[in-house]
Amino acid sequence: MKRQLPKPRDLAPLMQFKRPKLGAQRRLDAALTIEDLRRIAKRRTPRAAFDYTDGAAEAEISIDRARRAFQDIEFHPAILRDVEKVTTGWDVLGAPVALPFGIAPTGFTRMMQTEGEYAGARVAGRSGIPFALSTMGTAAIEDVAAANPHGRNWFQLYMWKDRERSMALVERAAAAGYDTLLVTVDVPVAGARLRDTRNGMSIPPALTPATVFDALPRPRWWIDFLTTEPLAFASLDRWSGTVAELLDSMFDPTVTFEDLAWIRDQWPGKVVVKGIQTLADARAVVDVGVDGLVLSNHGGRQLDRAPIPFHLLPEVARELGRDTEIVLDTGIMSGADIVASIALGARFTLIGRAYLYGLMAGGEAGVARAVQILAGQVERTMRLLGVSSLEELEPRHVTQFTRLAPRPVADQDRG
């Protein structure tokens, strides 16, 4: 082969230099997956705050199984379909959404990064998806509504031992224009979150020799934490103690289906029950007359070895999908997970950790990047499956494989 020196006019089209991006935006743009954002978040956030987000109960088996369940699927694409235009939205709980996922309620969010719920609410509003504020959120109900004045705000309720105080929050949320109440029912007591115990996790974070040492490579987090407004809560003014002590002092282990029916009657908007883990309980809350249910094991943060919501989804959808709207959370880390959930009968999904990884990685810009990553993955997965709308997704598009299968009852009896 004859060689020759390249001519300048041949090199010109190849020499396309882009203006370099610096700092946080460069890091965020380089993140292509939620796992990429998680790695950035881990580098930038003190251990106690990161582990509170990343961790789960006891041996963390539940969250590992939930994520593995999404990995253990097979998609069945159709070819030669027109997917030039793809629609990723539809109506959820009486109003449109632009994407089939929203931001789940998360506690102590401004402790992860000081923009906290405000960042999530603003991004949700711009993205056309709901934002859910937790009872244990670190921003006032009214302030979150002001941050997302034209979007959909949902309020998540834990029933406290102090019922009057619980319902005062519900009244404030209704007055602020929240359209959906998420009643969480899987927290009679706090789960054993061992990472938090080992880290001495407290609210607010305490300056100890260990935390100071951990802060040395993460000065930006501490500067932001110490120079912005102190943590305030959606539900209480201040707390000084550990997370577990706070939760156990508040949660009411006596709540029953009668209480759920009473709450439903107090709320003017949609009522959704979060924390359903069996078909029997799904039927029971539908009989109470709520508008939807969330299949969730609380992100693996309550009972370890709890049922896997994604495995429960097809059965609940077959039995109750015509009677109620089904939402799924726990373990979602990609747009493919979301598409698989919709195909198997979910009307909607919620992201918790995925949103918080973005928040810790880069504040509001990081949350926007997380939503952008998931939205792009949803659209690409739909195109590759040969579907142009969520309505076209069906169970035939997904096969679930299970690594765990129950032993026959006779074998269990023999022990």
C-alpha positions in Angstrom: 0.0 0.0 0.0 1.4 3.4 -1.0 1.6 5.9 1.8 1.5 9.7 1.6 1.5 12.6 3.9 -2.0 13.9 4.6 -2.9 17.2 3.1 -4.2 20.0 5.4 -7.6 20.1 3.7 -8.0 16.4 4.4 -7.2 16.9 8.1 -9.5 19.9 8.6 -12.8 17.9 8.9 -11.2 15.6 11.5 -10.0 18.5 13.7 -13.2 19.4 15.5 -12.3 20.6 18.9 -15.1 21.2 21.4 -15.0 23.7 24.2 -14.0 21.8 27.3 -16.5 21.5 30.2 -15.2 21.9 33.6 -16.1 20.9 37.1 -19.4 19.2 38.1 -21.1 19.5 34.7 -18.2 17.6 33.1 -18.5 14.8 35.7 -22.3 14.6 35.2 -22.1 14.6 31.4 -19.7 11.7 31.6 -22.2 9.7 33.7 -24.0 7.3 31.3 -25.9 5.2 33.9 -27.3 5.6 37.4 -24.5 3.4 38.6 -22.0 6.0 37.2 -23.9 8.7 39.3 -23.7 6.4 42.3 -19.9 6.2 42.0 -19.6 10.0 41.8 -22.0 10.4 44.8 -19.9 8.1 46.9 -16.8 10.1 46.3 -18.5 13.4 47.1 -20.6 12.5 50.1 -19.6 11.7 53.7 -20.0 8.0 54.5 -22.9 8.3 57.0 -25.1 10.3 54.5 -24.2 8.1 51.6 -24.7 4.9 53.5 -28.1 6.1 54.7 -29.2 6.4 51.0 -27.3 3.4 49.7 -27.9 0.9 52.5 -30.8 -1.3 53.4 -31.9 -3.5 56.4 -29.8 -6.1 58.1 -27.8 -8.1 55.5 -29.3 -6.1 52.6 -30.6 -9.2 51.0 -33.9 -7.7 49.9 -32.4 -4.9 47.9 -29.9 -7.2 46.3 -32.7 -9.6 45.2 -34.8 -6.8 43.9 -32.0 -5.5 41.6 -31.2 -9.0 40.5 -34.8 -9.6 39.6 -34.6 -6.8 37.0 -31.3 -8.3 35.7 -33.0 -11.7 35.3 -35.3 -10.9 32.5 -35.4 -11.4 28.8 -36.9 -8.9 26.4 -38.7 -10.1 23.2 -38.4 -7.4 20.6 -40.5 -7.1 17.5 -38.9 -6.0 14.2 -39.9 -3.8 11.3 -42.1 -1.5 13.4 -42.3 2.2 12.9 -40.7 3.7 16.0 -39.6 7.0 14.6 -41.9 8.7 17.1 -42.2 7.3 20.6 -44.6 8.5 23.3 -43.4 7.9 26.8 -46.3 9.3 28.8 -49.9 8.7 29.6 -52.4 9.4 32.4 -51.6 8.3 35.9 -54.0 8.8 38.8 -56.2 11.2 36.8 -53.6 13.5 35.2 -50.9 13.2 32.5 -47.3 12.3 33.1 -44.5 12.7 30.5 -42.6 9.7 31.6 -43.6 6.4 33.3 -41.7 7.2 36.5 -41.8 9.8 39.3 -39.6 10.7 42.3 -40.3 8.6 45.3 -40.6 10.1 48.9 -37.3 10.0 50.6 -36.4 11.0 54.2 -33.7 13.5 55.4 -33.0 14.5 51.7 -31.2 17.8 52.4 -28.8 15.8 54.5 -27.6 14.1 51.3 -27.1 17.4 49.5 -28.3 20.8 50.7 -30.6 21.4 47.6 -32.5 18.3 48.7 -36.3 18.2 48.0 -36.2 21.6 46.2 -33.9 20.2 43.5 -36.1 17.1 43.1 -39.3 19.1 42.9 -38.0 21.6 40.4 -36.6 18.9 38.1 -39.8 16.9 38.4 -41.8 19.9 37.4 -39.7 20.6 34.4 -39.7 17.0 33.4 -43.5 16.5 33.6 -43.4 13.9 36.4 -44.7 13.9 40.0 -42.5 14.6 43.0 -43.4 12.9 46.3 -42.5 14.6 49.6 -41.9 12.4 52.6 -43.3 12.9 56.1 -39.6 12.7 57.0 -38.6 15.1 54.3 -36.3 18.1 55.1 -38.3 20.8 53.5 -41.7 22.3 54.5 -44.8 21.2 52.6 -45.5 24.7 51.4 -41.9 25.4 50.3 -41.8 22.3 48.1 -45.1 23.4 46.5 -43.6 26.8 45.9 -40.6 25.1 44.2 -42.9 23.2 41.9 -45.9 25.5 41.5 -47.2 24.1 38.2 -46.2 20.4 38.6 -47.7 17.5 40.4 -46.8 17.2 44.1 -47.7 14.1 46.1 -47.4 13.8 49.9 -46.4 10.6 51.6 -47.9 10.0 55.1 -46.7 7.9 57.9 -49.3 7.6 60.6 -47.9 8.7 63.9 -48.8 7.8 67.4 -50.0 11.4 67.5 -52.9 11.2 65.1 -53.9 14.8 65.3 -50.4 15.8 64.3 -50.5 13.4 61.4 -53.7 14.8 60.1 -52.5 18.3 60.5 -49.9 17.5 57.9 -52.5 16.0 55.6 -54.5 19.3 55.9 -51.5 21.4 55.1 -50.7 19.2 52.0 -54.3 19.5 50.7 -54.2 23.3 51.3 -50.9 23.6 49.4 -52.4 21.8 46.3 -50.9 18.3 46.6 -53.0 16.0 44.4 -52.2 12.6 45.7 -51.6 11.1 49.2 -49.3 8.1 49.5 -50.1 6.3 52.7 -47.1 4.1 53.7 -48.1 1.0 55.6 -45.0 -1.1 55.9 -43.3 0.7 58.8 -44.9 -0.3 62.2 -41.3 0.1 63.5 -38.1 1.1 61.9 -36.0 -1.6 60.2 -32.6 -2.6 61.4 -30.4 -0.5 59.1 -27.0 -1.6 60.3 -24.9 0.8 58.3 -26.6 3.7 60.1 -25.9 2.1 63.5 -22.3 1.4 62.7 -21.8 5.0 61.3 -23.5 6.6 64.4 -25.9 8.2 62.0 -27.7 11.1 63.8 -30.0 14.0 62.8 -28.4 16.5 62.3 -25.0 14.9 61.5 -22.6 15.2 64.5 -19.1 16.5 64.3 -17.0 13.8 65.9 -13.4 12.8 65.2 -14.6 10.1 62.8 -16.9 12.5 60.8 -14.2 15.1 60.7 -11.7 12.7 59.4 -14.3 11.5 56.8 -14.9 15.1 55.8 -11.3 15.9 54.9 -11.6 14.7 51.3 -15.2 16.1 51.0 -14.9 19.7 52.1 -17.6 21.0 49.7 -20.3 18.9 51.4 -19.5 20.2 54.8 -19.2 23.8 53.6 -22.6 23.6 52.0 -24.1 21.9 55.1 -22.6 24.4 57.6 -23.4 27.6 55.5 -26.9 26.9 54.4 -30.2 27.0 56.4 -30.3 24.3 59.1 -32.2 21.1 58.4 -36.0 21.6 58.8 -38.5 18.9 58.4 -41.9 18.6 56.7 -43.3 17.1 59.9 -41.4 18.5 62.9 -39.2 21.4 63.8 -36.0 19.8 65.1 -34.7 16.5 66.3 -31.5 15.6 68.2 -30.8 11.9 68.2 -30.4 8.9 66.0 -32.5 8.1 63.0 -33.8 4.9 64.5 -34.8 6.7 67.7 -36.7 9.3 65.7 -38.6 6.7 63.7 -39.5 4.5 66.6 -40.7 7.5 68.6 -43.1 8.4 65.7 -44.4 5.4 63.9 -47.7 3.9 65.1 -47.8 0.0 65.2 -51.5 0.0 65.9 -52.7 1.3 62.4 -55.3 -1.0 60.8 -57.5 -1.1 57.7 -60.1 0.9 59.5 -57.6 3.7 59.9 -56.8 3.5 56.2 -60.5 3.9 55.4 -60.7 6.9 57.7 -57.7 8.5 56.1 -59.2 8.0 52.6 -62.3 9.9 53.7 -60.3 12.8 55.0 -58.3 13.4 51.8 -59.9 15.3 48.9 -57.6 13.9 46.1 -56.3 10.5 45.1 -55.2 8.0 47.8 -52.5 5.4 47.1 -51.3 2.8 49.6 -47.5 2.2 49.6 -45.8 -0.9 50.9 -48.0 -3.8 49.5 -46.1 -7.1 49.5 -48.8 -9.8 49.1 -51.7 -10.3 46.7 -54.0 -10.7 49.7 -53.1 -7.3 51.1 -53.4 -5.8 47.6 -57.0 -7.1 47.4 -57.7 -5.8 50.9 -56.7 -2.2 50.1 -58.6 -2.2 46.8 -61.7 -3.3 48.8 -61.1 -0.3 51.1 -61.6 1.9 48.0 -58.2 3.5 47.4 -57.2 4.8 44.0 -53.9 2.9 43.6 -51.3 0.8 45.4 -47.5 0.7 45.4 -45.9 -2.7 45.3 -42.8 -2.0 47.5 -40.7 -3.5 50.2 -39.5 0.0 51.2 -36.3 -0.3 49.1 -35.3 -3.3 51.2 -35.0 -1.0 54.2 -37.6 -2.6 56.5 -37.9 -6.4 56.6 -34.9 -8.1 55.1 -35.8 -11.1 52.8 -39.1 -9.5 52.0 -41.0 -10.4 48.8 -39.6 -9.0 45.6 -42.1 -6.4 44.2 -41.1 -7.0 40.6 -41.9 -10.7 41.0 -45.2 -10.0 42.6 -46.2 -7.5 39.9 -47.6 -9.9 37.2 -49.9 -11.7 39.6 -51.3 -8.5 41.1 -51.7 -7.0 37.7 -53.7 -10.0 36.4 -55.9 -10.1 39.5 -56.4 -6.4 40.2 -55.1 -4.4 37.2 -58.6 -3.6 36.0 -59.7 -2.3 39.4 -56.9 -0.1 40.5 -53.6 1.6 39.3 -50.5 -0.3 40.2 -47.2 1.5 40.9 -43.9 -0.3 41.5 -40.8 0.7 43.3 -37.7 -1.0 44.9 -34.6 -1.8 42.9 -35.1 0.3 39.8 -31.7 1.4 38.4 -32.4 1.8 34.6 -34.9 2.7 32.1 -35.1 -0.9 31.0 -36.3 -1.8 34.5 -39.1 0.8 34.1 -40.1 -0.5 30.7 -40.2 -4.1 32.0 -42.4 -3.0 34.9 -44.9 -1.3 32.6 -45.0 -4.3 30.3 -45.9 -6.6 33.2 -48.7 -4.4 34.4 -47.5 -1.4 36.3 -49.1 1.9 35.4 -46.2 3.8 36.9 -42.9 3.4 38.8 -41.1 5.4 41.5 -37.3 6.0 41.8 -35.7 6.7 45.2 -32.1 5.9 45.3 -31.6 6.6 41.6 -32.7 10.2 42.2 -30.7 10.6 45.3 -27.5 9.4 43.6 -27.9 12.2 41.1 -28.6 14.7 43.9 -25.4 13.7 45.8 -23.4 13.7 42.6 -24.4 17.2 41.6 -27.4 18.8 43.2 -30.2 19.9 40.9 -28.0 19.3 37.9 -27.4 15.8 39.1 -31.1 15.1 39.6 -31.7 16.4 36.0 -29.0 14.1 34.7 -30.5 11.1 36.5 -33.9 11.8 35.0 -32.3 12.4 31.6 -30.5 9.1 31.8 -33.6 7.1 32.7 -35.7 8.9 30.1 -33.2 8.1 27.4 -33.1 4.5 28.4 -36.9 4.2 28.5 -37.2 5.6 25.0 -34.4 3.5 23.5 -35.7 0.3 25.1 -39.1 1.0 23.7 -37.7 1.6 20.2 -35.6 -1.6 20.4 -38.7 -3.6 21.5 -40.6 -2.2 18.5 -43.2 -0.2 20.4 -44.1 3.4 20.0 -46.3 4.0 23.1 -46.6 2.7 26.6 -50.0 1.2 25.7 -48.3 -1.2 23.3 -46.2 -2.8 26.1 -47.5 -6.2 27.1 -46.4 -9.2 29.2 -45.3 -10.9 25.9 -42.4 -8.5 25.7 -40.8 -9.8 28.9 -39.9 -13.1 30.5 -38.9 -13.2 34.1 -36.4 -15.8 35.2 -36.1 -16.7 38.9 -32.9 -17.9 40.6 -35.0 -18.6 43.7 -38.0 -20.9 43.7 -40.0 -22.1 46.7 -39.5 -25.6 47.9 -42.7 -27.8 47.7 -44.7 -27.6 50.9 -44.1 -31.3 51.6 -40.4 -30.9 51.4 -40.6 -27.9 53.8 -42.7 -29.9 56.3 -40.0 -32.7 56.3 -37.6 -29.9 57.3 
